[in-house]
Amino acid sequence: MKSLQLRKALFTPTEVIIIRKSGNFVINVNDIKRIEYAKPNLVNYILASVWFGGTYPGRLQIHLHRKIGKTQLHLVRIKI
């Protein structure tokens, strides 16, 4: 079983763990509707300022089927 450890998130085959100062936030993979990410580059920064509804470069958006916590959308800033 492989996992991906980033500074602010841990991805496993069964769950996504968002690491925060107030405590870790666990999201089950079955609750995820879609995940969006835009690589930070000049073209994506220009498109983000013009295109409504897209994600900002360098930010991972996790959209959920139902509310977990207080919202259906969780944002994680990722540096790769």
PyMOL Python script that loads the backbone (N, CA, C, O; Angstrom):
from pymol import cmd

cmd.read_pdbstr("""\
ATOM      1  N   MET A   1       0.835  -1.157   0.000  1.00  0.00           N
ATOM      2  CA  MET A   1       0.000   0.000   0.000  1.00  0.00           C
ATOM      3  C   MET A   1       0.891   1.235   0.000  1.00  0.00           C
ATOM      4  O   MET A   1       1.696   1.434   0.910  1.00  0.00           O
ATOM      5  N   LYS A   2       0.738   2.063  -1.032  1.00  0.00           N
ATOM      6  CA  LYS A   2       1.572   3.250  -1.161  1.00  0.00           C
ATOM      7  C   LYS A   2       0.798   4.487  -0.736  1.00  0.00           C
ATOM      8  O   LYS A   2      -0.429   4.531  -0.814  1.00  0.00           O
ATOM      9  N   SER A   3       1.538   5.483  -0.289  1.00  0.00           N
ATOM     10  CA  SER A   3       0.925   6.755   0.077  1.00  0.00           C
ATOM     11  C   SER A   3       1.844   7.882  -0.378  1.00  0.00           C
ATOM     12  O   SER A   3       3.037   7.679  -0.608  1.00  0.00           O
ATOM     13  N   LEU A   4       1.269   9.064  -0.501  1.00  0.00           N
ATOM     14  CA  LEU A   4       2.007  10.250  -0.905  1.00  0.00           C
ATOM     15  C   LEU A   4       1.965  11.248   0.241  1.00  0.00           C
ATOM     16  O   LEU A   4       0.887  11.700   0.628  1.00  0.00           O
ATOM     17  N   GLN A   5       3.115  11.594   0.785  1.00  0.00           N
ATOM     18  CA  GLN A   5       3.221  12.527   1.896  1.00  0.00           C
ATOM     19  C   GLN A   5       3.685  13.879   1.369  1.00  0.00           C
ATOM     20  O   GLN A   5       4.786  13.995   0.830  1.00  0.00           O
ATOM     21  N   LEU A   6       2.852  14.892   1.524  1.00  0.00           N
ATOM     22  CA  LEU A   6       3.206  16.260   1.209  1.00  0.00           C
ATOM     23  C   LEU A   6       3.255  17.043   2.508  1.00  0.00           C
ATOM     24  O   LEU A   6       2.932  16.514   3.571  1.00  0.00           O
ATOM     25  N   ARG A   7       3.658  18.298   2.424  1.00  0.00           N
ATOM     26  CA  ARG A   7       3.795  19.101   3.635  1.00  0.00           C
ATOM     27  C   ARG A   7       2.460  19.323   4.341  1.00  0.00           C
ATOM     28  O   ARG A   7       2.405  19.301   5.571  1.00  0.00           O
ATOM     29  N   LYS A   8       1.387  19.534   3.584  1.00  0.00           N
ATOM     30  CA  LYS A   8       0.098  19.841   4.173  1.00  0.00           C
ATOM     31  C   LYS A   8      -0.964  18.774   3.946  1.00  0.00           C
ATOM     32  O   LYS A   8      -2.118  18.969   4.327  1.00  0.00           O
ATOM     33  N   ALA A   9      -0.602  17.650   3.334  1.00  0.00           N
ATOM     34  CA  ALA A   9      -1.582  16.599   3.075  1.00  0.00           C
ATOM     35  C   ALA A   9      -0.901  15.246   2.953  1.00  0.00           C
ATOM     36  O   ALA A   9       0.267  15.144   2.578  1.00  0.00           O
ATOM     37  N   LEU A  10      -1.664  14.211   3.281  1.00  0.00           N
ATOM     38  CA  LEU A  10      -1.219  12.826   3.141  1.00  0.00           C
ATOM     39  C   LEU A  10      -2.285  12.089   2.351  1.00  0.00           C
ATOM     40  O   LEU A  10      -3.450  12.063   2.748  1.00  0.00           O
ATOM     41  N   PHE A  11      -1.893  11.489   1.235  1.00  0.00           N
ATOM     42  CA  PHE A  11      -2.809  10.763   0.375  1.00  0.00           C
ATOM     43  C   PHE A  11      -2.532   9.275   0.504  1.00  0.00           C
ATOM     44  O   PHE A  11      -1.414   8.826   0.250  1.00  0.00           O
ATOM     45  N   THR A  12      -3.538   8.511   0.894  1.00  0.00           N
ATOM     46  CA  THR A  12      -3.454   7.060   0.962  1.00  0.00           C
ATOM     47  C   THR A  12      -4.522   6.492   0.020  1.00  0.00           C
ATOM     48  O   THR A  12      -5.379   7.242  -0.447  1.00  0.00           O
ATOM     49  N   PRO A  13      -4.490   5.192  -0.269  1.00  0.00           N
ATOM     50  CA  PRO A  13      -5.512   4.627  -1.163  1.00  0.00           C
ATOM     51  C   PRO A  13      -6.938   4.717  -0.622  1.00  0.00           C
ATOM     52  O   PRO A  13      -7.886   4.654  -1.405  1.00  0.00           O
ATOM     53  N   THR A  14      -7.118   4.859   0.676  1.00  0.00           N
ATOM     54  CA  THR A  14      -8.459   4.867   1.249  1.00  0.00           C
ATOM     55  C   THR A  14      -8.913   6.223   1.776  1.00  0.00           C
ATOM     56  O   THR A  14     -10.109   6.435   1.976  1.00  0.00           O
ATOM     57  N   GLU A  15      -7.968   7.155   2.008  1.00  0.00           N
ATOM     58  CA  GLU A  15      -8.356   8.437   2.587  1.00  0.00           C
ATOM     59  C   GLU A  15      -7.349   9.533   2.251  1.00  0.00           C
ATOM     60  O   GLU A  15      -6.214   9.265   1.855  1.00  0.00           O
ATOM     61  N   VAL A  16      -7.797  10.769   2.422  1.00  0.00           N
ATOM     62  CA  VAL A  16      -6.954  11.947   2.275  1.00  0.00           C
ATOM     63  C   VAL A  16      -6.936  12.629   3.640  1.00  0.00           C
ATOM     64  O   VAL A  16      -7.989  12.916   4.208  1.00  0.00           O
ATOM     65  N   ILE A  17      -5.747  12.886   4.163  1.00  0.00           N
ATOM     66  CA  ILE A  17      -5.605  13.533   5.463  1.00  0.00           C
ATOM     67  C   ILE A  17      -5.014  14.915   5.233  1.00  0.00           C
ATOM     68  O   ILE A  17      -3.897  15.050   4.731  1.00  0.00           O
ATOM     69  N   ILE A  18      -5.774  15.940   5.605  1.00  0.00           N
ATOM     70  CA  ILE A  18      -5.310  17.315   5.490  1.00  0.00           C
ATOM     71  C   ILE A  18      -4.713  17.705   6.833  1.00  0.00           C
ATOM     72  O   ILE A  18      -5.382  17.624   7.863  1.00  0.00           O
ATOM     73  N   ILE A  19      -3.464  18.124   6.820  1.00  0.00           N
ATOM     74  CA  ILE A  19      -2.742  18.441   8.046  1.00  0.00           C
ATOM     75  C   ILE A  19      -2.886  19.938   8.324  1.00  0.00           C
ATOM     76  O   ILE A  19      -2.493  20.777   7.513  1.00  0.00           O
ATOM     77  N   ARG A  20      -3.459  20.253   9.493  1.00  0.00           N
ATOM     78  CA  ARG A  20      -3.661  21.651   9.898  1.00  0.00           C
ATOM     79  C   ARG A  20      -3.179  21.833  11.323  1.00  0.00           C
ATOM     80  O   ARG A  20      -3.008  20.863  12.061  1.00  0.00           O
ATOM     81  N   LYS A  21      -2.959  23.086  11.705  1.00  0.00           N
ATOM     82  CA  LYS A  21      -2.512  23.377  13.067  1.00  0.00           C
ATOM     83  C   LYS A  21      -3.570  22.998  14.094  1.00  0.00           C
ATOM     84  O   LYS A  21      -3.242  22.544  15.190  1.00  0.00           O
ATOM     85  N   SER A  22      -4.838  23.183  13.742  1.00  0.00           N
ATOM     86  CA  SER A  22      -5.921  22.895  14.677  1.00  0.00           C
ATOM     87  C   SER A  22      -6.211  21.400  14.799  1.00  0.00           C
ATOM     88  O   SER A  22      -6.973  20.985  15.672  1.00  0.00           O
ATOM     89  N   GLY A  23      -5.612  20.595  13.934  1.00  0.00           N
ATOM     90  CA  GLY A  23      -5.810  19.152  13.965  1.00  0.00           C
ATOM     91  C   GLY A  23      -5.974  18.593  12.571  1.00  0.00           C
ATOM     92  O   GLY A  23      -6.357  19.309  11.645  1.00  0.00           O
ATOM     93  N   ASN A  24      -5.690  17.337  12.426  1.00  0.00           N
ATOM     94  CA  ASN A  24      -5.786  16.697  11.119  1.00  0.00           C
ATOM     95  C   ASN A  24      -7.247  16.497  10.736  1.00  0.00           C
ATOM     96  O   ASN A  24      -8.104  16.261  11.588  1.00  0.00           O
ATOM     97  N   PHE A  25      -7.511  16.598   9.434  1.00  0.00           N
ATOM     98  CA  PHE A  25      -8.850  16.450   8.893  1.00  0.00           C
ATOM     99  C   PHE A  25      -8.834  15.273   7.932  1.00  0.00           C
ATOM    100  O   PHE A  25      -8.075  15.283   6.963  1.00  0.00           O
ATOM    101  N   VAL A  26      -9.649  14.266   8.178  1.00  0.00           N
ATOM    102  CA  VAL A  26      -9.646  13.029   7.389  1.00  0.00           C
ATOM    103  C   VAL A  26     -10.857  13.004   6.464  1.00  0.00           C
ATOM    104  O   VAL A  26     -11.990  13.208   6.899  1.00  0.00           O
ATOM    105  N   ILE A  27     -10.600  12.748   5.174  1.00  0.00           N
ATOM    106  CA  ILE A  27     -11.650  12.632   4.172  1.00  0.00           C
ATOM    107  C   ILE A  27     -11.556  11.248   3.554  1.00  0.00           C
ATOM    108  O   ILE A  27     -10.502  10.860   3.050  1.00  0.00           O
ATOM    109  N   ASN A  28     -12.641  10.510   3.588  1.00  0.00           N
ATOM    110  CA  ASN A  28     -12.698   9.186   2.977  1.00  0.00           C
ATOM    111  C   ASN A  28     -12.762   9.342   1.448  1.00  0.00           C
ATOM    112  O   ASN A  28     -13.392  10.276   0.952  1.00  0.00           O
ATOM    113  N   VAL A  29     -12.129   8.453   0.715  1.00  0.00           N
ATOM    114  CA  VAL A  29     -12.082   8.533  -0.745  1.00  0.00           C
ATOM    115  C   VAL A  29     -13.481   8.422  -1.351  1.00  0.00           C
ATOM    116  O   VAL A  29     -13.743   9.025  -2.392  1.00  0.00           O
ATOM    117  N   ASN A  30     -14.383   7.669  -0.727  1.00  0.00           N
ATOM    118  CA  ASN A  30     -15.743   7.505  -1.247  1.00  0.00           C
ATOM    119  C   ASN A  30     -16.554   8.792  -1.162  1.00  0.00           C
ATOM    120  O   ASN A  30     -17.538   8.937  -1.886  1.00  0.00           O
ATOM    121  N   ASP A  31     -16.170   9.734  -0.296  1.00  0.00           N
ATOM    122  CA  ASP A  31     -16.883  10.996  -0.144  1.00  0.00           C
ATOM    123  C   ASP A  31     -16.432  12.061  -1.134  1.00  0.00           C
ATOM    124  O   ASP A  31     -17.048  13.125  -1.207  1.00  0.00           O
ATOM    125  N   ILE A  32     -15.376  11.805  -1.895  1.00  0.00           N
ATOM    126  CA  ILE A  32     -14.822  12.798  -2.823  1.00  0.00           C
ATOM    127  C   ILE A  32     -15.580  12.751  -4.148  1.00  0.00           C
ATOM    128  O   ILE A  32     -15.719  11.695  -4.766  1.00  0.00           O
ATOM    129  N   LYS A  33     -16.066  13.917  -4.569  1.00  0.00           N
ATOM    130  CA  LYS A  33     -16.756  14.049  -5.849  1.00  0.00           C
ATOM    131  C   LYS A  33     -15.752  14.275  -6.972  1.00  0.00           C
ATOM    132  O   LYS A  33     -15.788  13.591  -7.995  1.00  0.00           O
ATOM    133  N   ARG A  34     -14.850  15.246  -6.773  1.00  0.00           N
ATOM    134  CA  ARG A  34     -13.777  15.498  -7.742  1.00  0.00           C
ATOM    135  C   ARG A  34     -12.660  16.279  -7.063  1.00  0.00           C
ATOM    136  O   ARG A  34     -12.856  16.913  -6.026  1.00  0.00           O
ATOM    137  N   ILE A  35     -11.485  16.215  -7.678  1.00  0.00           N
ATOM    138  CA  ILE A  35     -10.313  16.930  -7.202  1.00  0.00           C
ATOM    139  C   ILE A  35      -9.772  17.750  -8.369  1.00  0.00           C
ATOM    140  O   ILE A  35      -9.617  17.232  -9.476  1.00  0.00           O
ATOM    141  N   GLU A  36      -9.484  19.032  -8.123  1.00  0.00           N
ATOM    142  CA  GLU A  36      -8.942  19.908  -9.158  1.00  0.00           C
ATOM    143  C   GLU A  36      -7.610  20.481  -8.683  1.00  0.00           C
ATOM    144  O   GLU A  36      -7.446  20.833  -7.515  1.00  0.00           O
ATOM    145  N   TYR A  37      -6.679  20.565  -9.606  1.00  0.00           N
ATOM    146  CA  TYR A  37      -5.374  21.163  -9.318  1.00  0.00           C
ATOM    147  C   TYR A  37      -4.841  21.779 -10.591  1.00  0.00           C
ATOM    148  O   TYR A  37      -4.946  21.187 -11.665  1.00  0.00           O
ATOM    149  N   ALA A  38      -4.267  22.965 -10.476  1.00  0.00           N
ATOM    150  CA  ALA A  38      -3.627  23.638 -11.610  1.00  0.00           C
ATOM    151  C   ALA A  38      -2.166  23.873 -11.251  1.00  0.00           C
ATOM    152  O   ALA A  38      -1.855  24.449 -10.208  1.00  0.00           O
ATOM    153  N   LYS A  39      -1.283  23.423 -12.118  1.00  0.00           N
ATOM    154  CA  LYS A  39       0.144  23.600 -11.900  1.00  0.00           C
ATOM    155  C   LYS A  39       0.500  25.086 -11.985  1.00  0.00           C
ATOM    156  O   LYS A  39       0.029  25.787 -12.881  1.00  0.00           O
ATOM    157  N   PRO A  40       1.331  25.567 -11.053  1.00  0.00           N
ATOM    158  CA  PRO A  40       1.692  26.981 -11.100  1.00  0.00           C
ATOM    159  C   PRO A  40       2.639  27.298 -12.251  1.00  0.00           C
ATOM    160  O   PRO A  40       3.805  26.904 -12.225  1.00  0.00           O
ATOM    161  N   ASN A  41       2.146  27.999 -13.249  1.00  0.00           N
ATOM    162  CA  ASN A  41       2.971  28.529 -14.327  1.00  0.00           C
ATOM    163  C   ASN A  41       2.305  29.805 -14.842  1.00  0.00           C
ATOM    164  O   ASN A  41       1.176  30.106 -14.455  1.00  0.00           O
ATOM    165  N   LEU A  42       2.966  30.533 -15.680  1.00  0.00           N
ATOM    166  CA  LEU A  42       2.491  31.839 -16.119  1.00  0.00           C
ATOM    167  C   LEU A  42       1.137  31.754 -16.819  1.00  0.00           C
ATOM    168  O   LEU A  42       0.263  32.581 -16.559  1.00  0.00           O
ATOM    169  N   VAL A  43       0.947  30.792 -17.685  1.00  0.00           N
ATOM    170  CA  VAL A  43      -0.309  30.669 -18.425  1.00  0.00           C
ATOM    171  C   VAL A  43      -1.472  30.410 -17.465  1.00  0.00           C
ATOM    172  O   VAL A  43      -2.537  31.007 -17.621  1.00  0.00           O
ATOM    173  N   ASN A  44      -1.287  29.537 -16.482  1.00  0.00           N
ATOM    174  CA  ASN A  44      -2.359  29.247 -15.535  1.00  0.00           C
ATOM    175  C   ASN A  44      -2.690  30.439 -14.640  1.00  0.00           C
ATOM    176  O   ASN A  44      -3.851  30.621 -14.272  1.00  0.00           O
ATOM    177  N   TYR A  45      -1.695  31.254 -14.282  1.00  0.00           N
ATOM    178  CA  TYR A  45      -1.968  32.460 -13.512  1.00  0.00           C
ATOM    179  C   TYR A  45      -2.804  33.446 -14.320  1.00  0.00           C
ATOM    180  O   TYR A  45      -3.715  34.071 -13.779  1.00  0.00           O
ATOM    181  N   ILE A  46      -2.507  33.589 -15.596  1.00  0.00           N
ATOM    182  CA  ILE A  46      -3.271  34.492 -16.459  1.00  0.00           C
ATOM    183  C   ILE A  46      -4.696  33.975 -16.642  1.00  0.00           C
ATOM    184  O   ILE A  46      -5.648  34.752 -16.572  1.00  0.00           O
ATOM    185  N   LEU A  47      -4.851  32.670 -16.874  1.00  0.00           N
ATOM    186  CA  LEU A  47      -6.184  32.087 -17.039  1.00  0.00           C
ATOM    187  C   LEU A  47      -7.002  32.151 -15.752  1.00  0.00           C
ATOM    188  O   LEU A  47      -8.221  32.311 -15.813  1.00  0.00           O
ATOM    189  N   ALA A  48      -6.367  32.031 -14.601  1.00  0.00           N
ATOM    190  CA  ALA A  48      -7.086  32.080 -13.327  1.00  0.00           C
ATOM    191  C   ALA A  48      -7.684  33.457 -13.076  1.00  0.00           C
ATOM    192  O   ALA A  48      -8.728  33.572 -12.434  1.00  0.00           O
ATOM    193  N   SER A  49      -7.034  34.496 -13.574  1.00  0.00           N
ATOM    194  CA  SER A  49      -7.566  35.843 -13.371  1.00  0.00           C
ATOM    195  C   SER A  49      -8.749  36.129 -14.295  1.00  0.00           C
ATOM    196  O   SER A  49      -9.560  37.006 -14.001  1.00  0.00           O
ATOM    197  N   VAL A  50      -8.857  35.403 -15.403  1.00  0.00           N
ATOM    198  CA  VAL A  50      -9.916  35.639 -16.381  1.00  0.00           C
ATOM    199  C   VAL A  50     -11.038  34.611 -16.278  1.00  0.00           C
ATOM    200  O   VAL A  50     -12.206  34.951 -16.467  1.00  0.00           O
ATOM    201  N   TRP A  51     -10.705  33.385 -15.987  1.00  0.00           N
ATOM    202  CA  TRP A  51     -11.635  32.265 -16.019  1.00  0.00           C
ATOM    203  C   TRP A  51     -12.325  32.109 -14.669  1.00  0.00           C
ATOM    204  O   TRP A  51     -11.659  31.850 -13.667  1.00  0.00           O
ATOM    205  N   PHE A  52     -13.658  32.262 -14.622  1.00  0.00           N
ATOM    206  CA  PHE A  52     -14.415  32.113 -13.381  1.00  0.00           C
ATOM    207  C   PHE A  52     -14.712  30.630 -13.137  1.00  0.00           C
ATOM    208  O   PHE A  52     -15.049  29.909 -14.077  1.00  0.00           O
ATOM    209  N   GLY A  53     -14.595  30.179 -11.925  1.00  0.00           N
ATOM    210  CA  GLY A  53     -14.934  28.810 -11.569  1.00  0.00           C
ATOM    211  C   GLY A  53     -13.765  27.852 -11.582  1.00  0.00           C
ATOM    212  O   GLY A  53     -13.910  26.714 -11.134  1.00  0.00           O
ATOM    213  N   GLY A  54     -12.626  28.260 -12.070  1.00  0.00           N
ATOM    214  CA  GLY A  54     -11.449  27.400 -12.074  1.00  0.00           C
ATOM    215  C   GLY A  54     -10.690  27.512 -10.764  1.00  0.00           C
ATOM    216  O   GLY A  54     -11.026  28.328  -9.905  1.00  0.00           O
ATOM    217  N   THR A  55      -9.691  26.708 -10.622  1.00  0.00           N
ATOM    218  CA  THR A  55      -8.880  26.755  -9.415  1.00  0.00           C
ATOM    219  C   THR A  55      -7.681  27.666  -9.613  1.00  0.00           C
ATOM    220  O   THR A  55      -7.216  27.852 -10.738  1.00  0.00           O
ATOM    221  N   TYR A  56      -7.190  28.221  -8.547  1.00  0.00           N
ATOM    222  CA  TYR A  56      -6.009  29.076  -8.585  1.00  0.00           C
ATOM    223  C   TYR A  56      -4.771  28.184  -8.620  1.00  0.00           C
ATOM    224  O   TYR A  56      -4.740  27.183  -7.904  1.00  0.00           O
ATOM    225  N   PRO A  57      -3.759  28.494  -9.410  1.00  0.00           N
ATOM    226  CA  PRO A  57      -2.576  27.646  -9.522  1.00  0.00           C
ATOM    227  C   PRO A  57      -1.890  27.404  -8.171  1.00  0.00           C
ATOM    228  O   PRO A  57      -1.718  28.324  -7.371  1.00  0.00           O
ATOM    229  N   GLY A  58      -1.511  26.163  -7.943  1.00  0.00           N
ATOM    230  CA  GLY A  58      -0.842  25.781  -6.716  1.00  0.00           C
ATOM    231  C   GLY A  58      -1.791  25.426  -5.585  1.00  0.00           C
ATOM    232  O   GLY A  58      -1.355  25.174  -4.462  1.00  0.00           O
ATOM    233  N   ARG A  59      -3.092  25.405  -5.874  1.00  0.00           N
ATOM    234  CA  ARG A  59      -4.085  25.107  -4.856  1.00  0.00           C
ATOM    235  C   ARG A  59      -4.882  23.877  -5.266  1.00  0.00           C
ATOM    236  O   ARG A  59      -5.383  23.802  -6.388  1.00  0.00           O
ATOM    237  N   LEU A  60      -4.998  22.924  -4.369  1.00  0.00           N
ATOM    238  CA  LEU A  60      -5.751  21.694  -4.596  1.00  0.00           C
ATOM    239  C   LEU A  60      -7.149  21.886  -4.030  1.00  0.00           C
ATOM    240  O   LEU A  60      -7.304  22.202  -2.851  1.00  0.00           O
ATOM    241  N   GLN A  61      -8.172  21.696  -4.868  1.00  0.00           N
ATOM    242  CA  GLN A  61      -9.558  21.801  -4.431  1.00  0.00           C
ATOM    243  C   GLN A  61     -10.151  20.405  -4.363  1.00  0.00           C
ATOM    244  O   GLN A  61     -10.101  19.652  -5.335  1.00  0.00           O
ATOM    245  N   ILE A  62     -10.710  20.065  -3.214  1.00  0.00           N
ATOM    246  CA  ILE A  62     -11.360  18.769  -3.033  1.00  0.00           C
ATOM    247  C   ILE A  62     -12.852  19.033  -2.855  1.00  0.00           C
ATOM    248  O   ILE A  62     -13.267  19.592  -1.840  1.00  0.00           O
ATOM    249  N   HIS A  63     -13.657  18.634  -3.838  1.00  0.00           N
ATOM    250  CA  HIS A  63     -15.106  18.783  -3.799  1.00  0.00           C
ATOM    251  C   HIS A  63     -15.698  17.476  -3.276  1.00  0.00           C
ATOM    252  O   HIS A  63     -15.307  16.393  -3.711  1.00  0.00           O
ATOM    253  N   LEU A  64     -16.646  17.586  -2.336  1.00  0.00           N
ATOM    254  CA  LEU A  64     -17.226  16.415  -1.684  1.00  0.00           C
ATOM    255  C   LEU A  64     -18.687  16.228  -2.074  1.00  0.00           C
ATOM    256  O   LEU A  64     -19.351  17.175  -2.497  1.00  0.00           O
ATOM    257  N   HIS A  65     -19.190  14.987  -1.927  1.00  0.00           N
ATOM    258  CA  HIS A  65     -20.594  14.690  -2.183  1.00  0.00           C
ATOM    259  C   HIS A  65     -21.499  15.298  -1.110  1.00  0.00           C
ATOM    260  O   HIS A  65     -22.620  15.710  -1.405  1.00  0.00           O
ATOM    261  N   ARG A  66     -21.019  15.355   0.121  1.00  0.00           N
ATOM    262  CA  ARG A  66     -21.809  15.868   1.240  1.00  0.00           C
ATOM    263  C   ARG A  66     -20.902  16.692   2.139  1.00  0.00           C
ATOM    264  O   ARG A  66     -19.680  16.656   1.992  1.00  0.00           O
ATOM    265  N   LYS A  67     -21.487  17.425   3.058  1.00  0.00           N
ATOM    266  CA  LYS A  67     -20.698  18.242   3.971  1.00  0.00           C
ATOM    267  C   LYS A  67     -19.946  17.365   4.961  1.00  0.00           C
ATOM    268  O   LYS A  67     -20.518  16.469   5.582  1.00  0.00           O
ATOM    269  N   ILE A  68     -18.681  17.636   5.092  1.00  0.00           N
ATOM    270  CA  ILE A  68     -17.853  17.027   6.128  1.00  0.00           C
ATOM    271  C   ILE A  68     -17.239  18.202   6.873  1.00  0.00           C
ATOM    272  O   ILE A  68     -16.500  18.999   6.295  1.00  0.00           O
ATOM    273  N   GLY A  69     -17.542  18.301   8.135  1.00  0.00           N
ATOM    274  CA  GLY A  69     -17.163  19.491   8.875  1.00  0.00           C
ATOM    275  C   GLY A  69     -18.206  20.556   8.599  1.00  0.00           C
ATOM    276  O   GLY A  69     -19.390  20.347   8.864  1.00  0.00           O
ATOM    277  N   LYS A  70     -17.784  21.694   8.072  1.00  0.00           N
ATOM    278  CA  LYS A  70     -18.713  22.789   7.802  1.00  0.00           C
ATOM    279  C   LYS A  70     -18.902  23.081   6.325  1.00  0.00           C
ATOM    280  O   LYS A  70     -19.676  23.972   5.975  1.00  0.00           O
ATOM    281  N   THR A  71     -18.212  22.351   5.439  1.00  0.00           N
ATOM    282  CA  THR A  71     -18.242  22.712   4.032  1.00  0.00           C
ATOM    283  C   THR A  71     -18.120  21.487   3.126  1.00  0.00           C
ATOM    284  O   THR A  71     -17.729  20.406   3.567  1.00  0.00           O
ATOM    285  N   GLN A  72     -18.462  21.680   1.850  1.00  0.00           N
ATOM    286  CA  GLN A  72     -18.303  20.633   0.843  1.00  0.00           C
ATOM    287  C   GLN A  72     -17.052  20.819   0.009  1.00  0.00           C
ATOM    288  O   GLN A  72     -16.765  19.994  -0.858  1.00  0.00           O
ATOM    289  N   LEU A  73     -16.305  21.879   0.249  1.00  0.00           N
ATOM    290  CA  LEU A  73     -15.098  22.182  -0.510  1.00  0.00           C
ATOM    291  C   LEU A  73     -13.947  22.431   0.452  1.00  0.00           C
ATOM    292  O   LEU A  73     -14.053  23.255   1.360  1.00  0.00           O
ATOM    293  N   HIS A  74     -12.851  21.720   0.250  1.00  0.00           N
ATOM    294  CA  HIS A  74     -11.663  21.920   1.069  1.00  0.00           C
ATOM    295  C   HIS A  74     -10.509  22.321   0.164  1.00  0.00           C
ATOM    296  O   HIS A  74     -10.331  21.755  -0.914  1.00  0.00           O
ATOM    297  N   LEU A  75      -9.729  23.299   0.605  1.00  0.00           N
ATOM    298  CA  LEU A  75      -8.613  23.826  -0.172  1.00  0.00           C
ATOM    299  C   LEU A  75      -7.306  23.521   0.542  1.00  0.00           C
ATOM    300  O   LEU A  75      -7.196  23.667   1.760  1.00  0.00           O
ATOM    301  N   VAL A  76      -6.316  23.094  -0.239  1.00  0.00           N
ATOM    302  CA  VAL A  76      -4.983  22.821   0.298  1.00  0.00           C
ATOM    303  C   VAL A  76      -3.988  23.466  -0.646  1.00  0.00           C
ATOM    304  O   VAL A  76      -4.027  23.222  -1.852  1.00  0.00           O
ATOM    305  N   ARG A  77      -3.091  24.290  -0.108  1.00  0.00           N
ATOM    306  CA  ARG A  77      -2.024  24.886  -0.920  1.00  0.00           C
ATOM    307  C   ARG A  77      -0.876  23.889  -0.997  1.00  0.00           C
ATOM    308  O   ARG A  77      -0.370  23.422   0.024  1.00  0.00           O
ATOM    309  N   ILE A  78      -0.477  23.575  -2.214  1.00  0.00           N
ATOM    310  CA  ILE A  78       0.559  22.566  -2.422  1.00  0.00           C
ATOM    311  C   ILE A  78       1.717  23.166  -3.213  1.00  0.00           C
ATOM    312  O   ILE A  78       1.521  23.790  -4.256  1.00  0.00           O
ATOM    313  N   LYS A  79       2.904  22.969  -2.704  1.00  0.00           N
ATOM    314  CA  LYS A  79       4.121  23.343  -3.442  1.00  0.00           C
ATOM    315  C   LYS A  79       4.792  22.074  -3.921  1.00  0.00           C
ATOM    316  O   LYS A  79       5.105  21.183  -3.132  1.00  0.00           O
ATOM    317  N   ILE A  80       5.008  22.002  -5.221  1.00  0.00           N
ATOM    318  CA  ILE A  80       5.669  20.819  -5.799  1.00  0.00           C
ATOM    319  C   ILE A  80       6.956  21.261  -6.435  1.00  0.00           C
ATOM    320  O   ILE A  80       7.686  20.438  -6.987  1.00  0.00           O
TER     321      ILE A  80
END
""", "prot")
cmd.dss("prot")
cmd.show_as("cartoon", "prot")
cmd.util.cbc("prot")
cmd.orient("prot")
